[in-house]
Amino acid sequence: MKINNESSAPPELDSDATVFITALGYESRSRWSAENLRFNARKKIAIRFGYSETAAFPINYETFVSLGFDIVDSSKQRYEQQLIETVLASIGSHDENVRIILDFSVMSRLMLADVVTVLGDLASIRPINVYSMYMPSAYLPPGEPMQLNKAEPVRAEFSGWSAHPDIPLAAFVGLGYEEGLALGAIEFLDPSYIWCFEPKGDDLRYAEKLADANRSVKRSFDATFLEYDLRDPIGLRSRIDELLRNLRGRARVAIIPFGPKLFAWISMLIAMQDSTGDLSVWRFSTHDQNQAVDRQPAGSPIWYSFLASK
């Protein structure tokens, strides 16, 4: 998949969309875009997680159904094929401009990988304009430290089957404010080089807790720390691309996308464009220990739009 025509400007609200895709979860911000961005979409899809249907899930479900969304269950086999078929069925025979509005704010990293793979499959058939959106959450204190219980590439397509398995491994680590997660992931992969990406958002309380949670990484490893602006997704994509170019042929790269989902989204889009096999995206999970936390939306949405083609 190739990506061109990047923009951080929101789409025009009075314009038509082919498909509107979002996630149906337990956070209140799950329904923010459905309630506030009334795009005239031919088809509206809410992807259901199939687990942890507590907290705000019941009202989210009622809202999506009342607004005419089709509910697609991600726990069912081959749900990605259902997404592809639904989008293709929504494209008119004379459509020149296919527009997908995508809210990934509450998607899990596994669901993000599924959606990126679907976009890649669609782009191989015809060019599509993607308007992706991330709504930040209101600050909540971090929970108790948890142990990682799963470590694997997020999907087979993101495994990075390198032709140079003997060259060193570098890690690009998206940092979050959960204590010990980044440290555990780095220790598991044992990379030779480490770059840590620190998000800079609107609420300074996140920055304070993020620094506290990752002091052990600074003490334990010779890592390079880079700040990125949550409201500049194009700048983040450019920074990661630049590092990848500099490391090409010298290191394999594993991306560990903790922190805001924007980092995971951009990382997976970059990985879908990679043809070297030297780039992988990993999933480190505490899934069985997680509790449903109802996160409220805060501020204004962050947009990253692009044209995807083969």
N, C-alpha and C positions, 0 to 999 in steps of 0.2 A: 504494500500500500504506500502510495506517495501522498504527501501533505503539502498543499500550496495555499496561497491566498489567506494567510493567517490574519486574524483580527481579534481585538479585545473589545470591540464595540458590540452592544446588544443588538439583536435583530429588531426590525420594526414590528411593533406589537399588532399593528393592523394588517400585517401581511399574512398570506396563507402559508401553511406548512403541510408537508406531506404526512409526516408522523411526529407525534409528541411522545417521548419515552421518559419515564421516571421510575422510581422504586417505591414499593409499598412496604414500609417498615414500621417500627415502633416509635420513631421520633416524630415530634410535632412538625419539624421542618420538612418531613417527607411530603407533606401536602402543600407547602408554601407556593411552589410554582404553579400547581394546578389551580389554586384559589386566586392567585394574583396575576398570572401571566395568561390571559385568556386568548391564546393563539387560535386561529381558525384552522384546526388540523383535521385532515380527513380521517385519521385514525389516531386514537389516544391509547397508550399502553402503560400499565403500571405493573412492574415486575415484582412479584411476591417472593419473599425469602423462604417461607415455608417453615419457619421456626421463630421462637421468641415473640409470639403474637400477643404481647401484653402492652402495658403503658398506653401510648396513643394509637396503637394499631386499630382498635375498633372504630374510632372516629375517622381515622385515615381511610379505612376500607369503605365506610359509608360515604365519605366525601368523594372518593374516586368513582364509586359506582354511580352516585348521583350526577356526576359530571360526565358520564358516558365513557369512562375508561374501560378497556378490556383488561382483565386481570390474567397475567401469565405467571404460572407457578415455576420458579427456578429450580425447585426440588424435583421436578419431573424430568425424565430422560428426554434428551433432544429438544429441550425448550428453545435452544438457540436457533434450531431449524424453524421452529414455529415463528420466532421473531423475523427471520429472513423472509419467510413466506408471507407474513402479514405486511411487511414493508413493501415487498414486490407487488402484492395485490393492491396496494394503495396507490401505486404509481400509474398514472393515466398513460394511454398509448401515445399521446402527443406531448407529454411533459418533457420540457427541456431542462427545467430547474427543480431537482429533487432536494427538498429541504427537510432535515431532521432536527427537531429541537430535543435536546437531551439534558435532563437534570440528573447529575450523578452524585449529588450532595450526600445521600445516605447509603449509596451502594457499597457493599463490601468489596474488598480487593478481588475476591474471586468473581463476583458479579461484574466488576469493572473489566476484568480480563475476558469474560464471556462477551460483553458488549463490544469491546475493541475487536475481538475476533469476528463478531458478526459484521461490524463496519468494514473490516478488511474483505470479508466475503462479498458484501454488497458492492464495495468499490471495485472489485474485480469484474463486476457485471456492467456497472455504469458509474460515472462520477456522481458524487453526492455532496451536498453542502451540509455540514454539520455545525450546529450552534449549541455548544456544550456549556453547561452552567453549573456553578458551585455556589451554594449559599452557606456562608460561615455560620457557626453555631454560637449562641451566647455562652459566656464563660461558665464552666462548672469546675470545681476542684477535681484533681485527678483521684482515681480510686486507689485501693490498696495494690501494692505490687503483686504481679502474677507471673507465674512461670510459663515459658513457651512450651507448648505441647505438640506443635506441628511445625515442620520446616521442610519446604519443598518448593520447586518452581510453581508459580501460580497456575499455570496450565502448560500442557506439553508444548504449545506454540511458543512459550516464553522460556524454554529450557536452555537455550543457547548451546547447541551442539557444535562446539568449536572444532575446527580442523587443527587447532594448535593447543591441545590440552596441556602441553608442557610449559607454556608461557605463564608468568605470574598472574595471580588473581587480584583484581582491584574491586573494592566495594564502594558504591555510592549509597549512602545511608540517609534516608529522609528521617529527620528526628521529630519525635513527638514528646509529649510531656508525661508519658507513662514511665515510671522508674524501672530501669533494668532491662527493658525490651531491646534497645539498640545494643547494649553491652552483650546480652545473650546471643543476639543474632551474629554479631561480629565474631564472638568467640567460636560460634558454630562453624562459620565459613572460613575463619582463619586467613583473611586476605593479606597480601603483601603490602598493599597500598589502600588507604582509606580516605574518602572525602565525605564529610558530613554536611548535610544541607539543613540549615536552620530557618524555619519559616518566620517571616516578620509580618504580623497582621495588625488589626486595628486595636486589639485589646492587649495592653502591656502585661496583664496578669498571666497570659499564656507564656510570654517570653520569660518571665521570672520563674515559673514552674518548669519550663523546658530546660532552663539552665541548671536548676537543681537536679532534675531527673537524669541529666547526662554528664554530670561532673565525673562520674566513674569512667566514662569513655575518654574524657580528656586526660585523666590520670593514668589510664591503662595503655593507651595507644598513641602512636605518633600520627595523628590524623590531621587533615586540613579541614578547617571549618569555614563554610561559605553561607552567607545569608542570602535568602531569596524573598522577594516581595510577593505575598499572596495575590496581590492585585496586578501582577505583571506576569501572567503565564507565558507570554511570548519570550520574555527575558529569561525565565526559568528554562524553557525549552532550548534557547540559544546557549545558555551556560552548560547544560548537560551535553548538547551536541558538540560544543567546542572541546570539552574534556574527552569525549569519545574519540574525536578526530586525533587529538594529541596522543591518545593511548593506543591507537589502531596499530596492530601488529606487535605491540610491546606488552599488552596485558589483556586478559579476558576481564569482563566487567559484570559483576552481579549487583543489581539494584535491589535495595531493601527499602520498600516504600512505607515506612512508618510516618506518623504525622498526618497533616491534612490530606484528604483524598485527592486534592489537586496534584500533589506530587506523584501519587500513584498513577493518576490519569495521564499526565504528561509522559511519565516514564514508559507506560505501556504503549502509548502511541508511537514513541520513538522506537521501542523494541519491535513494533510491527513493521517498521521501515527498514530494520537492520537486515542486511544480506550477508554479513560476515560470519554469523554463528557465534561470535565472541561475546554477545550480550544476553544476559538472562535477567528475569525479574522473579523475585522470590516472595513467598508467602510464609510469614511466621505468625502463628496463631495461638491465642489463649482461649479459643472458642468455647470449650466446655466450661470454662470458669467465668465467662462473661455474664453480666447481669444487664437487663434492658435498662438503659438510661435515656430518659426522654429529653433530648436536646432541642432547645428552641432556636428559631432562626434569629440572626442578629445582623444588622446593617443591610447592605445591598448586595445583590448577586454579582459574582465574578464570571465573566464570559470568556470563552476561548472558541473561536469559530475558525473553520478551515474547509477547504475543498479536498475531499479524499478521492483518489483515483488509482487505477492499477499501474 
